[in-house]
Amino acid sequence: MKIIAVISACGGVGKTTLVASQAALLLRRQIPVVTLELSGQNVLGSFLGLPDRSLSGMLAHTRDGQVAWSGATHRNEEGVQLVPFGQVDPAHAIAFDSMLLSDPDWLASQLQKIDLAENGVVLLDTASLPDVKATQAIRCADLVLCVTRPEPAANASLAQFFEMLRADSRKLKIVVNGISPARPLHYDMLTMLRARVGIDALLSLRIYLDDAVPESYARAAHCFDVAPYSQAAHDLQGLANWLARWVKTGEAR
């Protein structure tokens, strides 16, 4: 079982939609997938065809520091398994974060109890840094995908956390999402990002801005199903191919 943490240095970069798309595409490549939501936004299910935000999740099934995964897990029509964060009151959410702060290895120990095939993948959809749920996800992941956008604010946020990411990640790849060829600024930001993080950390695959993504999710579908020849579908399929190679071999450039 491989653990992939999908994280970001700021919100609004498309992290959750990326998790949903890659979960579906990896499953279609015969790789069993569990998605685990580590964010109080509690919206991942909406992108996986499970829009009921009242579904019981990880917090509701955590007792005495132990997660009852079977009770917290839901499955969509395609077979992707989802463990939502669940709706909780602020006091419960604060208490959960306090538990994580007191036990830095809690998430790693609980993930080892998930019943998943050896070739399976757990995709962690985290809150933005420096949230404690994200930092625990980074430390226990076999691969960290940091999603960002080619915008000044996103670059500045990533620069703030990059040294921590590089030090704490077993394998780190930065995925640039939402590139518009019509905006020269985006290519300037890519040049700056490459200079800051280096070629090895920056994934060569890029995801271009495409209206097919929001339009398809508005129809409760993935863009690679609604618009299979769109730019976004091409890019997301490419990322899924890269991840599938990494899952099977541990090697991918």
C-alpha positions as CSV (number, residue, x, y, z in Angstrom):
1,M,0.0,0.0,0.0
2,K,1.3,3.4,-1.0
3,I,0.3,6.7,0.7
4,I,0.1,9.9,-1.4
5,A,-0.5,13.2,0.4
6,V,-1.9,15.9,-1.8
7,I,-1.2,19.2,-0.1
8,S,-1.0,22.9,-0.8
9,A,0.5,26.0,0.7
10,C,-2.7,28.0,0.2
11,G,-6.3,27.4,-0.7
12,G,-8.0,27.7,-4.1
13,V,-5.4,25.8,-6.1
14,G,-7.6,22.9,-7.2
15,K,-6.2,20.3,-4.8
16,T,-9.5,18.5,-4.0
17,T,-10.6,18.3,-7.6
18,L,-7.2,16.8,-8.4
19,V,-7.6,14.2,-5.7
20,A,-11.1,13.2,-7.0
21,S,-9.9,12.9,-10.6
22,Q,-6.8,10.9,-9.8
23,A,-8.8,8.5,-7.6
24,A,-11.1,7.7,-10.4
25,L,-8.4,7.4,-13.0
26,L,-6.1,5.2,-10.8
27,L,-9.0,2.9,-10.1
28,R,-9.6,2.6,-13.9
29,R,-6.0,1.5,-14.1
30,Q,-6.8,-1.4,-11.7
31,I,-5.2,0.3,-8.7
32,P,-7.5,0.1,-5.6
33,V,-8.0,3.5,-4.1
34,V,-9.1,4.9,-0.7
35,T,-9.5,8.7,-0.5
36,L,-9.2,10.2,3.0
37,E,-10.3,13.7,3.6
38,L,-8.2,15.7,6.1
39,S,-10.0,19.0,5.8
40,G,-12.9,20.5,7.7
41,Q,-14.3,21.8,4.4
42,N,-15.8,18.3,3.9
43,V,-16.4,18.7,0.2
44,L,-14.4,15.8,-1.4
45,G,-17.5,13.6,-1.6
46,S,-19.2,16.2,-3.9
47,F,-16.5,15.6,-6.5
48,L,-16.8,11.8,-6.1
49,G,-20.5,11.5,-6.6
50,L,-21.3,11.4,-2.9
51,P,-22.6,14.9,-2.3
52,D,-24.4,14.1,1.1
53,R,-22.3,16.2,3.5
54,S,-24.0,14.6,6.5
55,L,-22.2,11.3,5.8
56,S,-20.4,10.0,8.9
57,G,-16.7,10.4,8.6
58,M,-13.4,9.8,10.3
59,L,-14.0,12.1,13.3
60,A,-17.4,10.4,14.1
61,H,-15.7,7.0,14.1
62,T,-12.6,7.9,16.2
63,R,-12.9,6.7,19.7
64,D,-10.1,6.6,22.3
65,G,-7.6,7.6,19.6
66,Q,-8.6,4.7,17.3
67,V,-10.4,5.0,13.9
68,A,-13.0,2.4,13.0
69,W,-12.2,2.5,9.3
70,S,-15.0,0.2,8.2
71,G,-17.7,2.4,9.7
72,A,-16.2,5.6,8.3
73,T,-15.7,4.4,4.7
74,H,-18.2,5.0,1.9
75,R,-18.0,3.8,-1.7
76,N,-19.2,5.6,-4.9
77,E,-20.8,3.9,-7.9
78,E,-17.4,3.5,-9.6
79,G,-15.9,1.8,-6.6
80,V,-13.7,4.6,-5.2
81,Q,-13.7,4.5,-1.4
82,L,-14.1,7.7,0.5
83,V,-13.5,8.4,4.2
84,P,-14.9,12.0,4.6
85,F,-13.8,14.2,7.4
86,G,-17.4,14.6,8.5
87,Q,-19.4,17.5,9.8
88,V,-18.3,18.4,13.3
89,D,-18.7,21.3,15.7
90,P,-15.7,23.7,16.2
91,A,-14.9,22.3,19.7
92,H,-14.6,18.7,18.3
93,A,-12.4,19.9,15.5
94,I,-10.1,21.7,17.9
95,A,-9.9,18.7,20.1
96,F,-8.9,16.5,17.2
97,D,-6.1,18.9,16.2
98,S,-4.9,19.0,19.8
99,M,-4.7,15.2,19.8
100,L,-2.6,15.3,16.6
101,L,-0.3,17.9,18.1
102,S,0.2,15.6,21.1
103,D,0.9,12.5,19.0
104,P,2.9,13.4,15.9
105,D,2.7,9.8,14.6
106,W,-1.0,9.3,15.1
107,L,-2.0,9.4,11.4
108,A,0.8,7.1,10.3
109,S,-0.2,4.5,12.9
110,Q,-3.9,4.6,11.9
111,L,-3.3,4.4,8.2
112,Q,-1.4,1.1,8.7
113,K,-4.7,-0.4,9.9
114,I,-6.6,0.2,6.6
115,D,-7.4,-3.0,4.8
116,L,-6.1,-2.4,1.3
117,A,-4.4,-4.5,-1.3
118,E,-0.6,-4.3,-1.6
119,N,-0.9,-2.4,-4.8
120,G,-3.5,0.0,-3.4
121,V,-3.2,3.7,-2.9
122,V,-4.4,5.9,-0.1
123,L,-4.9,9.5,-1.4
124,L,-4.9,12.1,1.4
125,D,-6.7,15.3,0.6
126,T,-5.4,17.7,3.3
127,A,-6.1,21.2,4.5
128,S,-3.7,23.9,3.5
129,L,-0.4,24.3,5.3
130,P,0.5,24.8,8.1
131,D,-2.5,22.8,9.3
132,V,-1.4,20.0,11.6
133,K,-3.4,17.4,9.6
134,A,-1.3,18.4,6.5
135,T,2.0,18.2,8.4
136,Q,1.2,14.7,9.7
137,A,0.1,13.6,6.2
138,I,3.5,14.8,4.8
139,R,5.5,12.9,7.3
140,C,3.7,9.6,6.7
141,A,3.4,9.8,2.9
142,D,5.5,7.8,0.4
143,L,4.9,10.6,-2.1
144,V,3.9,14.2,-1.5
145,L,2.2,16.1,-4.3
146,C,2.1,19.8,-3.6
147,V,-0.4,21.5,-5.8
148,T,0.1,25.2,-6.7
149,R,-1.0,27.8,-9.2
150,P,1.3,30.0,-11.3
151,E,0.2,33.1,-9.4
152,P,2.3,35.5,-7.2
153,A,0.4,34.7,-4.0
154,A,0.6,30.9,-4.5
155,N,4.4,31.2,-5.3
156,A,5.0,33.3,-2.2
157,S,3.1,30.8,0.0
158,L,4.9,27.8,-1.4
159,A,8.3,29.5,-0.9
160,Q,7.4,30.0,2.8
161,F,7.0,26.2,3.3
162,F,9.3,24.8,0.7
163,E,12.3,24.0,3.0
164,M,10.0,22.2,5.5
165,L,8.4,20.3,2.6
166,R,11.8,19.2,1.2
167,A,13.1,18.1,4.7
168,D,10.0,16.2,5.8
169,S,8.9,14.5,2.5
170,R,10.3,11.1,1.4
171,K,9.5,12.1,-2.2
172,L,8.2,15.5,-3.2
173,K,6.8,16.7,-6.5
174,I,5.2,20.1,-7.2
175,V,2.2,20.1,-9.6
176,V,1.4,23.3,-11.3
177,N,-2.4,23.6,-11.9
178,G,-4.4,26.1,-13.9
179,I,-1.8,27.4,-16.4
180,S,-3.2,29.7,-19.1
181,P,-1.2,30.1,-22.3
182,A,-2.9,33.5,-22.8
183,R,-1.3,34.9,-19.6
184,P,2.5,35.6,-19.9
185,L,2.6,36.1,-16.2
186,H,2.0,32.4,-15.7
187,Y,5.1,31.5,-17.6
188,D,7.1,34.1,-15.6
189,M,5.8,32.5,-12.4
190,L,6.8,29.1,-13.7
191,T,10.3,30.4,-14.4
192,M,10.5,31.8,-10.9
193,L,9.2,28.6,-9.3
194,R,11.7,26.4,-11.2
195,A,14.5,28.6,-10.0
196,R,13.3,28.4,-6.4
197,V,12.5,24.7,-6.1
198,G,14.8,23.1,-8.7
199,I,14.0,20.9,-11.7
200,D,13.9,17.7,-9.6
201,A,11.0,18.9,-7.3
202,L,8.9,20.4,-10.1
203,L,6.9,17.8,-12.0
204,S,7.3,18.3,-15.7
205,L,3.6,17.5,-16.3
206,R,1.4,20.6,-16.1
207,I,-2.3,21.0,-15.9
208,Y,-3.7,23.8,-18.1
209,L,-6.6,25.9,-17.3
210,D,-9.8,24.5,-19.0
211,D,-13.4,25.4,-18.5
212,A,-14.2,21.7,-19.0
213,V,-13.2,21.0,-15.4
214,P,-15.8,23.2,-13.5
215,E,-18.4,22.6,-16.2
216,S,-18.1,18.8,-15.8
217,Y,-18.3,18.9,-12.0
218,A,-21.4,21.1,-12.3
219,R,-22.9,18.0,-14.1
220,A,-21.6,15.7,-11.3
221,A,-19.1,14.1,-13.7
222,H,-15.4,14.1,-14.5
223,C,-14.1,16.2,-17.4
224,F,-12.4,13.1,-18.9
225,D,-15.8,11.5,-19.2
226,V,-17.8,14.6,-20.4
227,A,-15.0,16.1,-22.6
228,P,-12.5,13.3,-23.2
229,Y,-10.6,15.3,-25.8
230,S,-10.2,18.4,-23.8
231,Q,-6.9,19.8,-22.6
232,A,-7.7,19.1,-19.0
233,A,-8.6,15.5,-19.7
234,H,-5.3,15.0,-21.5
235,D,-3.4,16.5,-18.6
236,L,-5.2,14.6,-15.9
237,Q,-4.8,11.3,-17.8
238,G,-1.1,12.1,-18.1
239,L,-0.8,12.7,-14.4
240,A,-2.6,9.4,-13.7
241,N,-0.2,7.5,-16.0
242,W,2.7,9.1,-14.1
243,L,1.2,8.1,-10.7
244,A,0.4,4.6,-11.9
245,R,4.0,4.0,-12.9
246,W,5.2,5.3,-9.6
247,V,2.8,3.1,-7.7
248,K,4.0,0.0,-9.6
249,T,7.7,0.7,-9.7
250,G,8.5,3.5,-7.2
251,E,10.2,5.3,-10.1
252,A,8.8,8.0,-12.3
253,R,10.2,11.2,-13.7
